[in-house]
Amino acid sequence: MAQAQLLIDLSAVQHNWRALDAASGASVQTAATIKADAYGLGADKVGHALARAGARRFFVALAEEGAALRAALGPDLPIHVYGGHMEGDAPLIAEAALVPMLNSPAQVLRHRAALPDHPFGVQLDSGMNRLGMEADEWQALAADLLAGECRLVMSHLACADEPDHAMNARQLAEFRRMTDGIGVPRSLSATGGVLLGPDYHFDMTRPGIGLYGGRPFAQARPVVRVSIPVIQTRLVRAGESVGYGNSFVAPRDMRLATISAGYADGVHRALSGKVTLWHGDTPCKLVGRVSMDLLTIDVSALPDDPEMLDLLGPHQGVDDLADLIDTIGYEILTSLGPRYRRIYQNQ
């Protein structure tokens, strides 16, 4: 079988949620953000695992994601939609009992017209200038919204992964100014905000990346392992070239393995010439370019031809890969494509 494997440790996801729940404090509800198909790992399986761990509230980005999650989880647990109530969403919101986080006066009007008695939340802009009502919009609508079926008022931190950044305190002060005394549950923090401490926790936290083993939650357990099968090995003589564009020329006689993954599987082309794979504790360097379906790896140090090599695993996590190409672990995770055979451990 040439299909690469993506092993997902659901017990690690549960451990990470419990750790962030403990960090949030006993009086704070810890939800779970599982947008983008649980960051590429499968919202149905991850959602069930988190519900078993104790999560009782979930957040997704789109109404379509919420409807799919509702079908997987059943009717009981609240599911919030960060993107709010978009044109055409009303049937999904109603049928799946979703809670849209209304981001603008236009969304308020749309929701009120289509689903006047349906629960909703409100997202406020506390300084990120991405989603949420501005202060003057909120001031004009707050009394009316809070008298209705409002279940939550939230905002989102721009720099929570940098604990000393002045923006954190500015947003905290603005969120308090906009919401103190409203009498409705409030939420400001995702993973980074949880780690900033109790001042940022309010009534609910909404961890995301930390559940899946990524920064800024340095104590997270690793969740994913990517193991890629070897299709072929060959001897390459000194002076021979490898791959597209002759971008690598062997400096010595080498034994190379061609393995079954590439940029179609989320192995970014920018990793060409930079990334190391692993066979047990032995590092094996990528040579030549990342192509669509294949990578070529130096396995000269191994005593025998390997069957599989690990791109992600005990020696290299998503943030290690991200650091090589100046991106973030979120992008590495969500880029892992549909061709992997997803194997769920500790279900």
MIFI-37668 format. One record per residue: residue in three letters; chain; x, y, z of N, C-alpha, C, O in turn. Coordinates in steps of 0.2 Angstrom, whole numbers. Atoms other than C-alpha are relative to their C-alpha. Example, Ala and Ser with C-alpha at 12.3 -4.5 7.8 and 13.67 -1.06 7.14 Angstrom:
2
   r c  n.c1  n.c2  n.c3 ca.c1 ca.c2 ca.c3  c.c1  c.c2  c.c3  o.c1  o.c2  o.c3
 ALA A     4    -6     0    62   -22    39     4     6     0     9     5     3
 SER A    -4    -6    -1    68    -5    36    -4     5     3    -1    11     4
***
This chain:
347
   r c  n.c1  n.c2  n.c3 ca.c1 ca.c2 ca.c3  c.c1  c.c2  c.c3  o.c1  o.c2  o.c3
 MET A     4    -6     0     0     0     0     4     6     0     9     7     4
 ALA A    -4    -6     0     7    17    -5    -3     6     3     0    11     3
 GLN A     4    -5    -3    -5    27     5     4     2     7     5    -2    11
 ALA A    -3    -2    -6     4    37    19    -6     0     5   -12     1     4
 GLN A     5     1    -5    -4    36    36     1     6     5     6     9     6
 LEU A     0    -5    -5    -9    50    48    -3    -3     6    -9    -5     6
 LEU A     3     3    -7   -11    43    66    -2     5     4     2    10     5
 ILE A     3    -5    -4   -21    53    77    -2    -3     7    -6    -7     8
 ASP A     1     3    -7   -20    50    96    -6     4     4    -4     9     6
 LEU A     5    -3    -3   -37    54   103     1     1     7    -2     6    10
 SER A    -2     0    -7   -31    51   121     4     7     1     3    10     6
 ALA A    -4    -6     0   -19    65   118    -4     7     0    -3    11     3
 VAL A     4    -6     1   -32    77   112    -4     1     7    -5     6     9
 GLN A     3    -1    -6   -42    73   128     4     2     5     2     7     9
 HIS A    -5    -2    -5   -27    75   139     1     8    -1     1    12     4
 ASN A    -1    -7     1   -24    92   131    -6     5     2    -5    10     5
 TRP A     6    -4    -2   -42    98   133    -1     0     8    -2     5    11
 ARG A     1     0    -8   -42    92   152     5     5     3     4     8     8
 ALA A    -5    -5    -3   -26   102   155    -2     7    -1    -1    11     4
 LEU A     2    -7     1   -32   118   147    -7     1     4    -8     7     6
 ASP A     6    -1    -4   -49   115   156     2     2     8     0     6    11
 ALA A    -3    -1    -7   -39   114   173     3     7     0     2    11     5
 ALA A    -3    -7     0   -29   130   168    -5     5     0    -4    11     2
 SER A     5    -5     1   -45   139   164    -4     1     7    -7     7     8
 GLY A     3    -1    -6   -51   137   182    -7    -3     1   -11    -4    -4
 ALA A     6     4    -2   -66   128   191    -6     3    -2   -11     0    -4
 SER A     7    -4     1   -79   142   188    -1     2    -7    -6     5    -9
 VAL A     0    -1     8   -75   143   169    -2    -6    -4     1   -11    -3
 GLN A     2     5     5   -83   133   156     5     0    -6     7     5    -9
 THR A    -5     1     5   -70   126   144    -3    -3    -6    -5    -9    -6
 ALA A     3     2     6   -77   124   126     6    -3    -4    11    -4    -2
 ALA A    -5     3     5   -68   116   111    -1     3    -7    -7     3    -9
 THR A     0    -2     7   -64   124    94     2    -5    -4     8    -8    -4
 ILE A    -2     5     4   -65   111    81    -2     2    -7    -4    -2   -11
 LYS A     1    -3     7   -67   122    65     5    -4    -5    10    -7    -2
 ALA A    -4     3     5   -59   116    49     1    -7     1     7   -10     0
 ASP A     0     7    -1   -63    98    52     5    -2     6     9    -6     5
 ALA A    -5     1    -6   -54    99    69     7     1    -2    11    -4    -1
 TYR A    -7    -2     2   -39   107    61     3    -6    -4     9    -7    -5
 GLY A    -2     5     5   -39    93    48     0    -7     3     2   -12    -1
 LEU A    -1     7    -3   -40    78    60    -7    -3     1    -7    -9     3
 GLY A     7     4     0   -59    74    58    -4     2     6    -3     0    12
 ALA A     4    -3    -5   -72    84    68    -4    -5     3    -6    -5     9
 ASP A     4     5    -3   -83    69    70     3    -4     6     1    -5    11
 LYS A    -4     4    -5   -70    58    79     3     4     6     2     2    12
 VAL A    -2    -4    -5   -62    72    88    -5     3     5    -5     4    11
 GLY A     6    -2    -4   -79    79    94    -2    -5     5    -3    -3    10
 HIS A     2     5    -5   -84    63   101     5    -1     6     3    -2    12
 ALA A    -6     1    -5   -67    61   110    -1     6     5     0     4    11
 LEU A     1    -6    -4   -69    79   117    -6    -1     5    -6     1    11
 ALA A     6     0    -4   -87    76   123     1    -6     5    -1    -5    11
 ARG A    -1     5    -5   -81    60   132     5     3     5     4     1    11
 ALA A    -5    -3    -5   -67    70   140    -4     5     5    -1     7    10
 GLY A     3    -5    -4   -80    83   147    -2     6    -4    -6    10    -1
 ALA A     2    -6     4   -82    96   133    -7     0    -1   -10    -5    -3
 ARG A     7     0     1  -100   102   133    -2     6    -5    -8     8    -5
 ARG A     2    -5     5   -99   116   120     6     1    -5    11     0    -4
 PHE A    -4     1     5   -91   117   103     0     7    -4    -6    10    -5
 PHE A     0    -6     4   -86   131    91     3    -2    -7     8    -6    -8
 VAL A    -2     1     6   -84   130    72     0     6    -4    -2    11    -1
 ALA A    -1    -7     4   -81   143    58    -6     1    -4    -8     7    -5
 LEU A     6     0     5   -96   139    46    -6    -4     2    -5    -8     6
 ALA A     6     4    -1  -114   134    47     0    -7    -2    -2   -12     1
 GLU A     0     7     3  -110   119    36     4    -4     4     2   -10     5
 GLU A    -4     4    -5   -97   113    48    -4    -1     6    -4    -7     9
 GLY A     4     1    -6  -109   115    62    -5    -5    -1    -7    -9     3
 ALA A     5     5     2  -122   105    53     3    -7     0     0   -12     2
 ALA A    -3     6     0  -110    91    50     2    -2     7     1    -8     8
 LEU A    -2     2    -7  -104    91    68    -6    -2     4    -6    -7     8
 ARG A     6     2    -3  -122    91    74    -2    -7    -2    -4   -11     2
 ALA A     1     7     2  -125    75    64     4    -5     3     2   -11     5
 ALA A    -5     5    -3  -110    67    72    -1     0     8    -1    -6    10
 LEU A     0    -1    -7  -113    73    90    -7    -2     3    -8    -3     9
 GLY A     7     0    -2  -132    72    91    -3     6     3     0    12     1
 PRO A     3    -6     0  -144    85    97     1     4     6    -1    10     7
 ASP A     0    -3    -7  -139    90   115     5     5     1     4    10     5
 LEU A    -6    -5    -2  -122   100   115     0     6    -5    -1     5   -11
 PRO A     0    -6     4  -122   118   109     6     0    -4    12    -1    -3
 ILE A    -5    -1     6  -112   122    93    -1     7    -2    -6     9    -5
 HIS A    -1    -7     2  -107   140    90     3     1    -7     8    -3    -8
 VAL A    -3    -1     6  -103   147    73     3     7     0     0    12     0
 TYR A    -4    -6    -1   -89   160    73    -2     5    -6    -3    11    -5
 GLY A     1    -4     6   -94   166    55    -7     3     0    -9     7    -4
 GLY A     6    -3     0  -111   171    61    -6    -3    -4    -6    -9    -6
 HIS A     5     2     4  -127   171    51     1     3    -7    -1     9    -8
 MET A    -1    -2     7  -123   172    32    -7    -1    -4   -11    -5    -2
 GLU A     6     1     5  -136   173    18     0    -7    -2     4   -10    -4
 GLY A     2     7     1  -144   156    16     2    -4     5     0   -10     4
 ASP A    -2     5    -6  -138   149    33    -6    -2     4    -6    -6     8
 ALA A     5     1    -5  -155   150    41    -3    -7     0    -4   -10     6
 PRO A     2     7    -1  -161   132    37     5    -4     3     3    -8     8
 LEU A    -5     4    -4  -144   125    43    -1     2     7     0    -3    11
 ILE A     0    -2    -7  -145   135    59    -6    -2     3    -5    -5     9
 ALA A     7     3    -4  -163   130    63     0    -7     0    -1   -10     6
 GLU A     1     7     0  -162   112    58     6    -3     5     4    -8     8
 ALA A    -5     3    -4  -145   109    67     1     3     7     5     2    10
 ALA A     0    -3    -7  -149   120    82     7     3     1     9     2     7
 LEU A    -7    -4    -1  -133   131    79    -1     6     4    -7     9     3
 VAL A     0    -7    -3  -129   147    89     5     4    -4    11     4    -3
 PRO A    -5    -4     4  -122   159    76     2     6     5    -2     9     8
 MET A    -3    -6    -3  -111   173    83     0     6    -4     4     6    -9
 LEU A     2    -5     5  -118   188    75     6     5     1     8     8     6
 ASN A    -6    -4     1  -104   199    69    -1     8    -2     4    12    -2
 SER A     1    -7     3  -112   215    62    -8     1     1   -12    -3     2
 PRO A     7    -1     0  -129   224    62    -3    -3    -6    -9    -5    -5
 ALA A     3     3     6  -132   217    45    -2    -8     2    -7   -10     0
 GLN A     2     7    -2  -131   199    53    -6     0     5   -10    -5     5
 VAL A     5    -1    -5  -142   205    67    -7     0    -4   -12    -4    -2
 LEU A     6    -1     3  -155   210    55    -2    -6    -4    -8    -8    -4
 ARG A     2     6     4  -154   194    44    -2    -5     5    -7    -9     4
 HIS A     2     5    -5  -155   183    60    -7     2     2   -11    -3     3
 ARG A     7    -2    -3  -170   193    67    -6    -1    -5   -11    -3    -3
 ALA A     5     1     5  -179   192    50    -2    -7    -1    -7    -9    -2
 ALA A     1     8     2  -176   173    47    -2    -4     6    -6    -8     5
 LEU A     1     4    -6  -176   166    65    -1     4     6     4     4    10
 PRO A     1    -5    -5  -183   179    77     1    -3     7     3     1    11
 ASP A     0     3    -7  -184   167    92     6    -5     1     6    -8     6
 HIS A    -5     5     0  -168   157    88     6     3     4     8     9     3
 PRO A    -6    -2    -4  -153   158   101     5     3    -5     6     0   -10
 PHE A    -6    -3     4  -138   168    95     5     2     5     4     2    11
 GLY A    -5    -3    -4  -122   175   102     2     6    -4     0     7    -9
 VAL A    -2    -6     3  -113   191    98     8     0     1    11    -1     6
 GLN A    -7    -1     0   -95   194    93     2     7     0    -1    11    -5
 LEU A    -2    -7     0   -87   211    97     8     0    -2    12    -4    -1
 ASP A    -7    -2     1   -71   219    90     3     4     5     1    10     6
 SER A    -3    -3    -5   -60   223   104     7     3    -2    11     5     2
 GLY A    -6    -3     2   -46   229    93     4    -4    -6     9    -1    -9
 MET A    -3     4     5   -41   215    81    -2     2    -7     2     1   -12
 ASN A     2    -3     7   -51   223    66    -1    -6    -5     2    -6   -10
 ARG A     1     6     5   -56   206    59    -8    -2     0   -11    -1    -5
 LEU A     7     2    -1   -73   200    65    -3     4     6     1     5    11
 GLY A     3    -3    -6   -86   208    77    -2     7    -1     0    11    -5
 MET A     3    -6     0   -96   223    80     5     5     3     8     4     8
 GLU A    -4    -6    -3   -87   240    83    -4     2     6   -10     1     7
 ALA A     2    -3    -7   -90   249   100    -7     4    -1   -12     3     2
 ASP A     6    -4     1  -103   261    93    -6    -4    -3   -12    -3    -1
 GLU A     5     5     2  -113   247    84    -3    -4     6    -9    -4     7
 TRP A     2     4    -6  -113   237   100    -4     4     5    -9     2     7
 GLN A     4    -4    -4  -119   252   110    -7     1    -2   -11     2     2
 ALA A     6    -1     2  -133   255    99    -5    -6     0   -11    -5     1
 LEU A     4     6     0  -139   237    99     0    -4     6    -4    -9     7
 ALA A    -1     4    -5  -134   230   115    -6    -1     5    -8    -7     6
 ALA A     6     1    -5  -149   233   126    -5    -5    -3    -8    -9     0
 ASP A     4     4     3  -160   225   113     2    -7    -1    -2   -12     0
 LEU A    -3     7     0  -149   210   110     0    -3     6    -2    -9     6
 LEU A    -1     3    -7  -146   207   128    -7    -2     3    -7    -7     7
 ALA A     7     1    -2  -165   207   131    -3    -6    -4    -8    -9    -2
 GLY A     3     6     4  -167   193   118     3    -7     1     5    -8     7
 GLU A    -3     7    -1  -160   175   115     7     0     0    10    -5    -3
 CYS A    -7     0     1  -142   180   117     3    -4     5     2    -4    11
 ARG A    -3     5    -4  -132   166   124     8     1     2    10    -2     7
 LEU A    -7    -1    -1  -114   173   124     2     6    -4     0     8    -9
 VAL A    -3    -5     4  -104   188   120     8    -1     1    10    -2     6
 MET A    -7     2     1   -86   186   114     4     5    -4     1     9    -7
 SER A    -4    -4     4   -71   194   107     6    -5    -1     6   -11     2
 HIS A    -6     4     1   -54   187   101     6     4     0     7     9    -2
 LEU A    -7    -3    -1   -36   191   105     4     0    -6     5    -6    -9
 ALA A    -4     0     6   -24   196    91     7    -3     2    10    -5    -2
 CYS A    -8     1    -2    -7   193   101     0    -5     6     5    -4     9
 ALA A     0     4    -6   -11   180   114     6    -5     0     8    -7     6
 ASP A    -6     5     0     3   169   108     7     4     2    12     1     3
 GLU A    -6    -4    -3    15   183   114    -2     3     7    -5     9     7
 PRO A     2    -2    -7    12   185   133     1     7     2    -3    10     5
 ASP A    -2    -6    -2    21   201   135    -2     6    -5    -1    12    -4
 HIS A     2    -5     5    13   210   120    -5     5     3   -10     3     6
 ALA A     5    -5    -3     4   226   125    -7     0    -3   -12     2     1
 MET A     6     1     3   -10   222   113    -5    -4     5   -11    -3     5
 ASN A     5     4    -5   -17   209   126    -3     4     5    -9     4     6
 ALA A     3    -5    -5   -19   222   140    -5     5    -3   -10     6     0
 ARG A     4    -5     3   -27   234   128    -7    -3    -2   -12     0    -1
 GLN A     6     4     2   -40   221   121    -4    -2     6   -10    -1     6
 LEU A     4     2    -6   -44   215   139    -4     6     3    -9     6     4
 ALA A     3    -6    -2   -47   233   144    -6     2    -4   -12     4    -1
 GLU A     5    -2     4   -58   237   129    -6    -5     1   -12    -3     1
 PHE A     5     5    -1   -68   220   131    -4     1     6   -10     1     7
 ARG A     3    -1    -6   -71   224   149    -5     7    -1   -10     7     2
 ARG A     4    -6     1   -77   242   144    -6    -1    -3   -11     2    -2
 MET A     6     2     4   -89   235   132    -5    -4     3   -11    -4     1
 THR A     4     6    -2   -96   221   142    -1     0     7    -6    -4    10
 ASP A     1     0    -7   -94   224   161    -8     1     2   -11     6    -1
 GLY A     6     0    -2  -111   221   169    -6    -2    -5   -12     0    -3
 ILE A     6     2     5  -121   214   154    -4    -6     2   -10    -6     0
 GLY A     4     5    -2  -127   199   163    -1    -6    -4    -5   -10    -3
 VAL A     0     5     5  -123   187   149     7    -3     0    12     1     1
 PRO A    -6     3     0  -109   174   149     5     4    -6     3     5   -11
 ARG A    -5    -3     4   -93   181   141     6    -4    -1     8    -9     3
 SER A    -6     4     2   -78   174   132     5     4    -4     3     8    -9
 LEU A    -6    -3     4   -61   181   126     5    -4    -2     9    -2    -7
 SER A    -6     4     1   -49   167   126     0    -6    -4    -5   -10    -2
 ALA A    -2     7     3   -43   153   115     6    -2     3     7    -1     9
 THR A    -5     3    -4   -28   143   119     5     5     3     7     5     9
 GLY A    -5    -5    -3   -16   158   121    -3     4     5     1     5    10
 GLY A     3    -4    -5   -28   168   131    -1    -5     7     0    -2    12
 VAL A     0     4    -6   -30   153   143     6     0     4     6     1    10
 LEU A    -6     0    -3   -12   153   146     2     7     3     7     8     7
 LEU A    -1    -7    -3   -12   172   150    -2     1     7     0     5    10
 GLY A     2     0    -7   -21   169   166    -7     2     1   -10     3    -4
 PRO A     7     0    -2   -37   171   175    -3     7    -2    -9     7    -3
 ASP A     3    -6     2   -40   189   170    -3     0    -7    -8     4    -8
 TYR A     2     0     7   -43   184   152    -5    -6     0    -8    -7    -6
 HIS A     4     6     1   -54   169   156    -8     1     0   -11    -2    -4
 PHE A     7    -1     0   -71   176   160    -4    -6     1    -2   -10     6
 ASP A     4     5    -1   -85   164   159     1    -7    -4    -1   -12    -2
 MET A    -1     5     5   -79   153   145     6     1    -4     8     6    -6
 THR A    -6     0     4   -63   148   136    -1    -4    -6    -6    -9    -6
 ARG A     1     4     6   -62   141   118     6    -2    -3     8     0    -9
 PRO A    -6     2     2   -46   132   116     0    -3    -7    -5    -7    -8
 GLY A     0     4     7   -41   126    98     6    -3    -1     7    -9     0
 ILE A    -7     4     2   -23   123    93     3    -4     5     6    -9     4
 GLY A    -3     4    -6   -18   118   110    -3    -7     1     1   -12     3
 LEU A     3     7     0   -30   103   109     4    -5    -5     4   -11    -3
 TYR A    -3     4     5   -20    97    94     8    -1     0    11    -3    -4
 GLY A    -7     1    -1    -3    98   101     5     6    -2    11     5    -2
 GLY A    -4    -5     3     3   115    94     1     6     5    -2     6    11
 ARG A    -1    -6    -3    10   131   101    -6     5     0   -10     5    -4
 PRO A    -5    -1    -5     8   141   112     0    -4     6     3    -3    11
 PHE A     1     4    -5     3   127   123     6    -5     0     6   -11    -2
 ALA A    -6     4     0    21   120   126    -1    -7     4     3   -11     2
 GLN A     1     6    -4    15   107   138    -5    -5    -3    -6   -11     0
 ALA A     5     4     4     3    99   125     3    -7    -1     9    -7    -3
 ARG A    -3     7     3     5    80   121    -1     0    -7    -6     3   -10
 PRO A     0     1     7     9    77   103    -6    -4    -2    -8    -9     1
 VAL A     6     3     2    -7    72    94     1    -4    -7    -2   -10    -8
 VAL A     0     3     7    -2    67    76     7    -3    -1    12    -1     1
 ARG A    -6     3     3    11    56    68    -1    -2    -8    -7    -5    -9
 VAL A     1     1     7    13    55    49     6    -5    -2    12    -3    -2
 SER A    -4     6     2    21    39    42    -1    -1    -7    -6    -2    -9
 ILE A     1     0     7    25    38    24     4    -6    -3    10    -7    -1
 PRO A    -3     7     2    28    21    15     6     2    -6     5     6   -10
 VAL A    -5     0     5    44    18     4    -3    -4    -6    -5    -9    -5
 ILE A     2     4     6    40    14   -14     6    -3    -3     5    -9    -6
 GLN A    -5     3     3    57    11   -20     7     3     3     7     9     5
 THR A    -7    -2    -2    76    12   -15     4    -1    -6     3    -5   -10
 ARG A    -4     0     6    90    15   -27     7     2     3     8     6     7
 LEU A    -7    -3    -1   109    18   -27     1     5    -5     0     5   -11
 VAL A    -2    -6     4   114    35   -33     8     1     0    10     2     6
 ARG A    -7    -1     0   132    38   -38     2     7     1    -2    11    -1
 ALA A    -2    -7    -1   142    53   -34     0     4    -7     2     1   -12
 GLY A     0    -3     6   139    66   -47    -7     0    -4    -8     4    -8
 GLU A     7     1     3   121    60   -52    -4     5     4    -4     7     9
 SER A     5    -5    -2   107    72   -50    -7    -4     2    -8   -10     0
 VAL A     6     3    -3    90    69   -41    -6     5    -1    -5    10     1
 GLY A     6    -4     0    73    75   -45    -1     6    -5     4     6    -9
 TYR A     2    -6     4    65    90   -54     6     5     0     8     7     5
 GLY A    -4    -6     0    77   103   -60     7    -2     1    12     3     2
 ASN A    -7     2    -3    93    93   -55     2     4     6     8     6     6
 SER A    -2    -5    -6    92   103   -39     4    -3     5     7     1     9
 PHE A    -5     3    -4   102    90   -30     4    -4    -4     2    -8    -8
 VAL A    -5     4     3   118    82   -35     4    -4     5     6     0    10
 ALA A    -3     4    -5   125    68   -25     7     1     1    11     1    -4
 PRO A    -7    -2    -1   141    73   -17     4    -7     1    10    -7     1
 ARG A    -3     7    -1   145    54   -14    -5    -5    -2   -11    -4    -3
 ASP A     4     6     1   138    37   -17    -5     0     6    -4     1    11
 MET A     5    -1    -5   121    37    -8    -6    -5    -2    -6    -8    -7
 ARG A     6     5     1   106    25    -5    -6     5     1    -7     8     7
 LEU A     6    -5     0    90    35    -8    -7    -4     0    -7    -9    -4
 ALA A     6     3     0    72    30    -4    -5     5    -3    -5    11    -1
 THR A     6    -4     2    57    37   -14    -6    -2     4    -8    -8     4
 ILE A     6     1    -4    42    39    -3    -6     3    -2    -6     8    -6
 SER A     6    -1     3    24    41    -6    -4     6     3    -9     5     6
 ALA A     3    -6    -2    19    59    -1     3     6    -4     9     6    -6
 GLY A    -2    -6     3    21    77    -8    -4     6     1    -8     6     6
 TYR A     4    -6    -2    14    94    -9    -8    -1    -1   -11     3     2
 ALA A     7     2     0    -3    86   -13    -3    -2     6    -9    -2     8
 ASP A     2     3    -6    -3    79     4     2     5     6     2     3    12
 GLY A    -1    -6    -5     2    96    13     7     0     2     9     3     7
 VAL A    -7    -1    -1    21    93    12     2     6    -4     4     5   -10
 HIS A    -1    -6     3    25   111     8     6    -1    -5    11    -3    -3
 ARG A    -5     0     4    36   113    -7     6     4     2    12     3     1
 ALA A    -5    -4    -3    46   126     3     4    -4     5    10    -2     7
 LEU A    -4     5    -4    52   111    13     6    -3    -4    10    -7    -1
 SER A    -5     3     4    63   106    -1     7     2     2     9     7     3
 GLY A    -7    -2    -3    81   104     5     1     2     7     6     3     9
 LYS A     0    -2    -6    76   108    22    -2    -5     6     1    -5    11
 VAL A     3     4    -5    67    94    31     3    -6     1     6    -9    -4
 THR A    -2     7    -1    72    78    39    -5    -4     2   -10    -2     6
 LEU A     5     5    -2    62    63    41     4    -5     5    10    -5     6
 TRP A    -3     4    -5    65    49    54    -2    -7    -1    -8    -9    -3
 HIS A     1     8    -1    67    30    55     2    -2     7     8    -2     8
 GLY A    -2     1    -7    66    27    73     3     6     3     1    12     2
 ASP A    -4    -6    -3    80    38    81     5     2    -5     9     7    -4
 THR A    -5    -2     5    89    40    64    -3     5    -4    -8     4    -7
 PRO A     3    -5     4    87    56    55     2    -2    -8     7    -4    -9
 CYS A    -1     2     7    86    54    36    -3     7    -4    -8     9    -4
 LYS A     1    -6     3    87    70    25    -4     0    -6    -2    -5   -10
 LEU A     3    -1     6    76    75    11     5     3    -5     8     8    -3
 VAL A    -5    -3     5    86    78    -5    -5     1    -6    -9    -2    -8
 GLY A     3    -3     6    80    87   -21    -7     3     2    -8     5     8
 ARG A     6    -4    -2    63    95   -22    -6    -4     2    -6   -10     1
 VAL A     7     3    -1    46    91   -15    -4     0    -6    -5     5    -9
 SER A     5     0     6    35    85   -29    -7    -2     2    -8    -2     8
 MET A     7     1    -2    17    82   -30    -2    -6     4    -6    -6     9
 ASP A     2     6    -3    16    64   -24     6    -3     3     5    -9     6
 LEU A    -6     4    -2    34    59   -20     5     5     3     6    11     2
 LEU A    -6    -3    -3    49    64    -9     6    -5     0     5   -11    -1
 THR A    -6     4     0    67    57   -10     4     1     6     6     7     7
 ILE A    -3     0    -7    76    53     6     6    -4     0     7    -9    -3
 ASP A    -7     3    -1    94    49    10    -1    -5     6    -2    -3    12
 VAL A     0     5    -5    93    33    19     7    -4     1     7   -10     3
 SER A    -7     3     0   112    29    18     2    -2     7     6    -7     7
 ALA A    -3     2    -7   114    28    37    -4    -6     3    -2    -8     8
 LEU A     4     6    -3   101    14    39     3    -6    -2     6    -7    -8
 PRO A    -3     7     2   107    -4    39    -4    -4    -5    -1    -7    -9
 ASP A     5     4     5    92   -10    29    -5     5    -3    -5    11    -1
 ASP A     5    -5     3    79    -2    17    -6     0     5    -8    -5     7
 PRO A     6    -1    -4    65     5    27    -6    -1    -3    -7    -1    -9
 GLU A     6     0     2    47     2    25    -4     6     0    -8     8    -4
 MET A     3    -6    -1    41    18    32     5     5     3    10     3     6
 LEU A    -4    -5    -3    48    35    37    -5     5     3   -10     6     0
 ASP A     5    -5    -4    40    48    49     2     7    -2     8     9    -1
 LEU A    -1    -7     1    38    66    44    -2     3     6     1     8     8
 LEU A     2    -3    -6    29    70    60     0    -6     5    -2   -11     3
 GLY A    -1     5    -5    32    60    76     3     2     6     4     8     8
 PRO A    -4    -1    -6    42    59    92     5     5     0     6     9     4
 HIS A    -5    -5     1    56    69    85    -1     6    -3     3    11    -4
 GLN A     2    -6     4    47    82    75    -7     1     0   -11    -3    -3
 GLY A     7    -1     0    31    90    78    -2     6    -5     2     8    -9
 VAL A     2    -4     5    20   102    68     4     7     0     5    10    -5
 ASP A    -4    -7    -1    29   118    75     7    -1    -3    10     4    -5
 ASP A    -7     0     2    46   111    71     0     0    -8     4     4   -11
 LEU A     0    -1     8    41   109    52    -2     7    -1     1    10    -6
 ALA A     2    -7     1    33   126    53     6     5     0     7     9    -4
 ASP A    -6    -4    -1    49   134    59     5     0    -6     8     5    -7
 LEU A    -4     1     6    58   127    44    -2     5    -6     3     7   -10
 ILE A     2    -3     6    48   137    32    -4     7     2    -8    10    -2
 ASP A     2    -6    -3    43   152    43    -8     1    -1   -11     6    -3
 THR A     7    -1     0    25   148    45    -2    -3     7     2    -2    12
 ILE A     3     2    -7    14   141    60    -3    -7    -1    -5   -10    -6
 GLY A     2     7    -1     9   124    66    -7    -1    -3    -9    -6    -5
 TYR A     6     0     3    -9   128    61     0    -2    -7    -4    -6    -9
 GLU A     0     1     7    -5   129    43     2    -7    -2     0   -11    -6
 ILE A    -3     7     1     5   112    44    -6    -5     1    -7    -9    -3
 LEU A     6     5    -1   -10   103    52    -5     1    -5    -8    -5    -7
 THR A     6     0     5   -24   110    41     2    -1    -7    -3    -2   -11
 SER A    -2     2     7   -14   106    25     1    -7    -1     1    -9    -7
 LEU A    -1     7     1   -13    88    28    -6    -3    -4   -12    -2    -1
 GLY A     5     1     5   -23    82    14    -4    -6     1    -3   -10     5
 PRO A     5     6    -1   -37    69    11     3    -7    -2     0   -12    -1
 ARG A    -2     6     2   -26    56     4     3    -5     6     4   -11     5
 TYR A    -2     4    -6   -19    50    21    -5    -5     2   -11    -3     2
 ARG A     4     4    -4   -26    35    29     0     2     7     5     1    10
 ARG A     1    -2    -7   -32    42    45    -1    -6     5    -6    -9     4
 ILE A     1     5    -4   -30    30    59     0     3     7     4     7     9
 TYR A     1    -3    -6   -37    35    76     2    -5     6    -1   -11     6
 GLN A    -2     4    -5   -29    28    91    -3     2     7    -5     8     8
 ASN A     3    -1    -7   -36    26   109    -7     3     0    -8     8     3
 GLN A     7    -3     1   -54    29   103    -4    -2     7   -10     0     7
***
